């Protein structure tokens, strides 16, 4: 089993105007009139899309420079396409991030705010990415966790979205399932049971997607197939064989498990999500032993998902679909593995907001790395561009197609993230963060800035240092300009 894992390659008008410019409203009306038959006629000219989402996945893969990781299929995918080294989500929480990606617009203090976000409720008049593809003749399908809520955005899909019946049963061992007595008291944060892959929801999601690929290959119609995996979201529950890839004595703890120096405590974070799991203290840090097991479990989960990625790539090849299929691999946000004493996401730090992004597309040279700053709101216009679809006018991102042609092309000088009361701007050299009361609408409570050239781990706040005053003013101006533009749109 271990050798196989290591060697595998395998509304109404007034409401509408709150969100959409006039040009976009006209576009929606035009797109709604498109027929499926027109899409079928163009099937041979239009690439398919395989849209792969992975929950809580930070760039913790061999191809991203983490040599301990056993990720042959993530690495294989990177060799086939362009890997984005500096990609960032726009909010580090799953439901909100997914809604932002699918709608192509930024989160605000009033829109896309939490894991409970419904895209169709927060932006009801904004056409989503899969809806645009459906309106242009694509057959659209969703398996697993794509939106946070399975029934979100139902009009976007040609068939009802599917999830496995066992998706709520995370633990394989009965004794661990018994410890899960409710939402605030769950089972263990990790488990490595000697059980087969087939009993785990992510394997079942992959099975379903493979079956759908076979069915879609027989249709005379291009497809947009979304596949969303749950792991490495908590709990870190995968078969023991994947744990065995990461011997306990080889697991390393981060060397910055401390709160950044001179940073206001308003930026502190208590990672309540993980504290609901059995064995995790309600207050204070986890033990070093628990930290090692958490990191080991996270890595095991990544390798388990890597195996599913390989199965998908193998089937694309077998069906003869690979040469005419765009593949987008993304994680909804990063994840903190003890850095700054934090776990989970829900912050604006680098480790919570930096994300993996790999795009494979017909005619795009593979095996290249792009170091330009990109954001997840760029995915929507990119896919429209690659599939030769008219982009709706509401989009706030910028197509990555020029970067797929030339990874050194100009793109953006900054990316923006937010969560709760915090907003941040990240350039090539600095990250500047603000925390405000009333979930970002009130008075300033604290500011932080990191010189990423000298301090890539963001361990020392320089916002109050006189030598950085001019830089801070420039970063403040950049952030406030963007926030002002969002206020006008909203």
C-alpha positions in Angstrom: 0.0 0.0 0.0 2.8 2.5 1.0 4.8 1.7 -2.2 1.7 2.3 -4.3 1.1 5.6 -2.5 4.6 6.8 -3.0 4.9 5.7 -6.6 1.4 6.7 -7.8 1.3 9.2 -10.6 -1.6 8.5 -10.8 -34.9 40.0 -7.6 -36.2 43.1 -8.3 -34.8 46.0 -10.3 -33.8 48.1 -7.3 -32.2 45.1 -5.6 -30.4 44.0 -8.7 -28.8 47.4 -9.1 -27.2 47.1 -5.8 -24.9 44.4 -7.2 -24.8 44.8 -11.0 -23.9 47.6 -13.4 -26.4 48.3 -16.2 -24.2 46.5 -18.7 -24.2 43.4 -16.6 -28.0 43.4 -16.2 -28.3 43.4 -20.0 -25.8 40.6 -20.2 -27.8 38.4 -17.8 -30.9 38.9 -20.0 -29.0 38.0 -23.1 -27.3 35.0 -21.5 -30.6 33.6 -20.2 -31.8 33.4 -23.8 -29.1 31.1 -24.9 -30.2 27.6 -25.7 -28.6 24.3 -24.8 -28.6 23.3 -28.5 -26.3 26.2 -29.3 -23.9 24.9 -26.7 -24.0 21.4 -28.1 -23.2 22.8 -31.6 -20.1 24.4 -30.2 -19.0 21.5 -28.0 -16.1 20.5 -30.2 -14.7 24.1 -30.0 -15.2 24.5 -26.3 -13.0 22.9 -23.6 -14.5 21.0 -20.7 -13.8 22.2 -17.1 -12.9 20.0 -14.2 -13.1 22.3 -11.1 -11.4 20.7 -8.1 -11.9 22.3 -4.7 -10.1 21.0 -1.6 -11.2 22.2 1.8 -8.7 23.9 4.1 -5.8 23.2 1.8 -2.7 25.4 2.1 0.2 25.0 -0.3 1.5 22.1 1.7 2.7 19.9 -1.2 6.0 18.8 -2.6 5.6 21.0 -5.7 5.2 24.0 -3.4 8.6 23.4 -1.8 7.6 21.2 1.1 9.9 18.2 0.6 8.5 15.9 3.3 5.1 15.8 1.5 4.1 12.7 -0.4 2.0 14.3 -3.1 2.9 12.7 -6.5 -0.4 13.7 -8.1 -0.5 17.3 -7.0 3.0 17.4 -8.4 1.9 15.7 -11.6 -0.8 18.2 -12.0 1.7 21.1 -11.5 3.8 19.6 -14.3 0.8 19.6 -16.6 -0.1 23.3 -16.0 0.9 26.5 -14.4 1.4 26.6 -10.6 0.7 30.0 -9.0 3.2 30.6 -6.2 1.6 33.7 -4.8 -2.1 33.0 -4.9 -4.4 34.3 -2.2 -8.0 33.7 -1.1 -10.1 36.9 -0.4 -11.4 35.6 2.9 -10.1 32.8 5.1 -13.3 30.9 5.8 -14.9 28.3 3.6 -18.5 29.4 2.9 -17.6 33.0 2.3 -14.5 32.2 0.2 -16.4 29.8 -2.0 -19.2 32.3 -2.5 -16.7 34.9 -3.5 -15.0 32.6 -6.0 -18.3 31.5 -7.5 -19.8 35.0 -7.8 -16.5 36.7 -8.8 -16.8 39.5 -6.2 -15.0 40.5 -3.1 -16.3 39.9 0.5 -17.3 42.9 2.5 -18.4 43.4 6.1 -22.0 42.9 4.9 -21.4 40.2 2.2 -19.8 36.8 2.4 -18.8 36.9 6.0 -18.7 33.4 7.5 -18.7 29.7 6.9 -22.5 29.8 6.9 -22.6 32.1 3.8 -25.2 31.4 1.1 -24.0 32.9 -2.2 -27.6 33.1 -3.5 -28.7 35.1 -0.5 -25.8 37.5 -0.2 -25.6 38.2 -4.0 -28.9 36.9 -5.4 -28.7 38.9 -8.7 -25.1 38.1 -9.5 -24.7 35.3 -12.0 -22.4 32.6 -10.7 -19.5 31.0 -12.6 -21.3 27.7 -13.2 -24.5 29.5 -14.1 -22.7 31.4 -16.8 -21.3 28.1 -18.2 -24.7 26.5 -18.1 -26.3 29.5 -19.9 -23.6 29.1 -22.6 -24.6 25.5 -23.3 -22.4 23.6 -20.8 -23.7 20.7 -18.8 -22.9 21.6 -15.2 -22.6 19.2 -12.2 -21.4 19.4 -8.6 -20.2 16.6 -6.4 -19.1 16.9 -2.8 -18.4 20.2 -1.1 -18.3 22.9 -3.7 -20.5 25.6 -2.1 -20.7 25.2 1.7 -24.4 24.4 1.4 -25.3 21.7 -1.0 -28.5 23.4 -2.1 -26.9 26.8 -2.7 -27.3 28.3 -6.2 -29.5 25.5 -7.5 -30.1 27.1 -10.9 -26.5 26.9 -11.7 -26.5 23.1 -12.1 -27.9 20.9 -14.8 -28.5 18.2 -12.1 -29.0 18.5 -8.3 -25.6 18.7 -6.5 -24.6 15.4 -4.9 -22.9 14.6 -1.7 -22.3 11.2 0.0 -24.7 10.0 2.6 -21.8 9.3 4.9 -20.4 12.8 4.8 -21.4 13.5 8.5 -19.7 10.3 9.8 -16.1 11.3 9.9 -14.7 8.8 12.4 -14.2 5.2 11.4 -13.8 3.8 14.9 -17.0 3.4 16.9 -15.3 4.6 20.1 -14.4 7.9 18.5 -17.9 8.3 17.0 -19.4 8.0 20.5 -17.3 11.0 21.7 -19.1 13.2 19.2 -22.1 14.3 21.2 -22.9 17.6 19.4 -21.7 20.5 17.5 -19.7 21.9 20.4 -18.4 18.5 21.5 -17.0 16.5 18.6 -14.9 13.4 18.4 -11.1 13.5 18.3 -9.3 16.0 16.1 -7.5 13.2 14.3 -7.7 9.4 13.7 -5.7 7.0 11.7 -7.8 3.8 11.5 -6.7 0.6 9.7 -9.7 0.9 7.3 -10.0 0.8 3.5 -10.1 4.0 1.5 -13.6 3.1 0.2 -15.4 3.9 3.5 -14.3 7.5 3.5 -16.5 10.3 2.0 -13.7 11.8 -0.2 -13.1 8.4 -1.9 -16.8 8.2 -2.5 -16.9 11.7 -4.0 -14.1 10.7 -6.3 -16.0 7.5 -7.3 -19.0 9.6 -8.1 -17.0 12.1 -10.2 -15.3 9.3 -12.1 -18.7 7.8 -12.9 -19.9 11.2 -14.0 -16.9 11.7 -16.2 -17.7 8.5 -18.0 -21.2 9.6 -18.5 -20.3 13.1 -19.7 -17.7 11.7 -22.1 -20.6 10.2 -24.1 -22.5 13.5 -24.3 -22.2 15.8 -27.3 -22.0 18.8 -25.0 -19.1 20.4 -23.1 -19.2 20.1 -19.3 -18.3 22.0 -16.2 -17.8 19.4 -13.5 -17.1 20.6 -10.0 -15.6 18.2 -7.5 -15.1 19.2 -3.8 -13.2 17.2 -1.3 -13.6 17.6 2.5 -10.2 16.7 3.8 -7.9 18.1 5.0 -10.6 19.9 7.0 -10.9 18.8 10.6 -11.1 16.2 11.9 -7.9 14.7 10.3 -9.5 11.4 9.6 -8.0 9.1 6.9 -6.7 5.5 6.8 -3.7 4.6 8.8 -1.7 3.9 5.6 -1.6 7.6 4.9 -0.4 8.4 8.4 2.4 5.9 8.0 3.8 8.1 5.2 4.8 10.6 7.9 6.6 8.9 10.8 6.0 10.6 14.1 9.7 11.2 14.8 10.1 13.1 11.5 7.3 15.6 12.1 8.7 19.1 12.6 7.0 21.9 14.5 7.1 25.5 13.2 9.8 27.6 14.7 7.5 30.6 15.3 4.8 29.2 17.6 4.6 32.7 19.3 2.4 35.8 18.8 4.2 38.3 16.5 6.3 40.8 18.4 4.9 44.3 19.0 1.6 43.4 17.3 -1.6 44.7 19.1 -3.4 41.9 20.9 -6.6 42.8 18.9 -5.1 40.5 16.2 -4.9 37.5 18.6 -6.9 34.5 17.6 -8.2 31.7 19.8 -9.0 29.1 17.1 -12.3 28.1 18.6 -13.1 25.8 15.7 -10.6 23.2 16.8 -11.4 23.5 20.5 -14.7 21.8 19.9 -12.8 18.5 19.3 -12.2 15.9 22.0 -8.7 16.2 23.5 -8.1 19.8 22.5 -7.9 22.2 25.5 -10.7 24.8 25.8 -8.0 27.5 26.5 -4.3 27.9 26.0 -2.0 26.1 23.6 -2.0 22.4 22.7 0.9 20.3 23.9 3.9 19.7 21.6 2.9 16.1 21.3 -0.7 17.1 20.2 0.8 19.6 17.8 2.9 16.9 16.2 -0.1 14.6 15.8 -2.2 17.5 14.3 0.5 18.3 11.8 1.0 14.6 11.0 -2.8 14.2 10.5 -3.0 17.2 8.3 -0.2 15.8 6.1 -1.9 12.4 6.0 -5.1 14.0 4.8 -3.3 15.9 2.0 -1.8 12.6 0.8 -5.2 11.0 0.9 -6.6 13.7 -1.3 -3.6 13.5 -3.5 -4.6 9.9 -4.2 -8.1 11.0 -5.3 -6.5 13.7 -7.6 -4.5 10.9 -9.3 -7.6 8.8 -9.9 -9.2 11.8 -11.6 -6.2 12.5 -13.8 -6.0 8.8 -14.8 -9.6 8.7 -15.8 -9.3 11.9 -17.9 -6.5 10.3 -19.7 -8.3 6.9 -20.2 -11.4 8.6 -21.5 -9.4 10.8 -24.0 -10.7 14.0 -22.3 -7.4 15.4 -21.0 -6.4 17.3 -24.1 -9.7 19.3 -24.2 -10.2 19.8 -20.5 -9.4 22.8 -18.3 -8.4 21.7 -14.8 -8.5 24.2 -11.9 -7.2 23.0 -8.6 -7.8 25.3 -5.6 -8.2 25.2 -1.8 -10.7 27.6 -0.3 -8.1 29.2 2.0 -4.9 28.4 3.9 -4.6 26.8 7.3 -2.4 27.6 10.3 -0.4 24.7 11.6 0.8 26.2 14.8 2.4 29.3 13.4 2.0 32.2 15.8 0.4 29.7 18.1 -2.6 29.6 15.8 -4.5 26.7 14.3 -7.3 26.7 11.7 -7.9 29.8 9.5 -10.0 33.0 10.2 -7.1 35.5 10.1 -5.3 37.7 7.5 -1.9 36.3 8.1 0.1 34.7 5.2 -0.4 31.1 6.3 -4.2 31.6 6.5 -4.6 33.4 3.2 -2.0 32.0 0.8 -3.5 29.2 -1.2 -2.6 26.6 -3.8 -3.8 27.3 -7.4 -2.9 25.2 -10.4 -4.5 25.7 -13.9 -4.1 23.2 -16.7 -5.6 24.2 -20.1 -5.4 23.2 -23.7 -2.6 25.1 -25.4 -1.0 26.2 -22.1 2.5 25.0 -21.6 2.9 23.0 -18.4 5.6 22.8 -15.8 5.8 26.5 -15.2 5.6 28.6 -12.1 4.1 32.1 -11.9 5.3 34.3 -9.1 2.9 37.2 -9.7 0.3 38.1 -7.1 -3.1 36.7 -7.9 -6.5 36.4 -6.1 -9.3 33.9 -6.2 -11.7 36.4 -7.6 -9.4 36.1 -10.7 -10.6 32.5 -11.3 -14.0 33.4 -12.7 -12.9 35.8 -15.5 -10.0 33.4 -16.3 -12.3 30.5 -17.0 -14.6 32.6 -19.1 -11.6 33.8 -21.0 -10.2 30.3 -21.6 -13.6 28.9 -22.7 -14.3 31.9 -25.0 -17.4 33.0 -23.1 -18.6 36.6 -22.6 -17.7 37.7 -19.1 -20.5 39.4 -17.1 -19.9 43.0 -16.2 -19.9 42.6 -12.4 -16.6 40.8 -12.1 -14.0 42.3 -9.8 -11.2 40.0 -10.7 -8.8 40.0 -13.6 -8.2 37.2 -16.0 -5.1 35.1 -15.5 -4.9 34.1 -19.2 -2.0 36.5 -20.0 -0.1 34.8 -17.1 -0.8 31.4 -18.5 0.8 32.5 -21.7 3.7 34.4 -20.1 4.2 33.8 -16.3 6.2 37.0 -16.2 3.4 39.2 -17.6 2.2 42.1 -15.5 -0.9 41.4 -13.4 -1.5 43.1 -10.0 0.7 45.0 -7.6 -1.4 44.0 -4.5 -4.1 41.5 -3.3 -6.7 42.1 -0.6 -8.1 39.8 2.1 -10.5 40.3 5.0 -12.1 38.4 7.9 -14.4 39.6 10.6 -13.2 43.1 11.6 -9.9 42.8 9.8 -8.9 43.9 6.3 -5.4 43.6 4.8 -3.4 44.4 1.7 -0.5 42.3 0.6 2.1 43.6 -2.0 5.3 41.8 -3.0 7.2 43.3 -0.1 4.7 44.1 2.7 1.5 43.1 4.4 -0.5 45.8 6.1 -3.5 44.8 8.3 -6.2 46.8 10.2 -8.6 45.6 12.8 -11.8 47.6 13.3 -14.8 47.4 15.6 -18.3 46.4 14.4 -16.9 43.7 12.1 -14.8 46.1 10.1 -17.3 49.1 10.0 -16.2 50.9 13.2 -13.2 52.7 14.6 -9.7 51.5 14.1 -8.6 49.2 16.9 -5.1 48.3 15.8 -2.8 48.1 12.8 0.0 45.8 11.8 2.6 45.7 9.1 5.3 43.1 8.1 8.3 43.6 6.0 8.1 40.4 4.0 11.6 40.8 2.5 13.2 40.6 6.0 10.4 38.8 7.8 8.6 36.4 5.6 7.1 34.5 8.5 5.5 37.7 9.8 7.0 37.5 13.3 7.7 41.2 13.9 5.2 44.1 13.5 6.9 47.2 12.1 3.8 49.4 11.7 4.9 51.8 14.5 8.5 52.1 13.5 9.5 55.5 12.2 11.6 54.1 9.3 8.4 52.5 7.9 6.1 55.5 8.3 6.0 56.4 4.6 5.5 52.8 3.5 2.7 52.4 6.0 1.0 55.5 4.7 1.2 54.1 1.2 -0.2 50.7 2.3 -3.0 52.5 4.2 -3.9 54.5 1.1 -4.0 51.4 -1.0 -6.2 49.5 1.4 -8.6 52.4 2.0 -9.0 53.1 -1.7 -10.0 49.5 -2.3 -12.4 49.6 0.7 -13.9 52.8 -0.6 -14.5 51.3 -4.0 -16.3 48.3 -2.4 -18.5 50.7 -0.5 -19.6 52.4 -3.7 -20.4 49.0 -5.4 -22.3 47.6 -2.4 
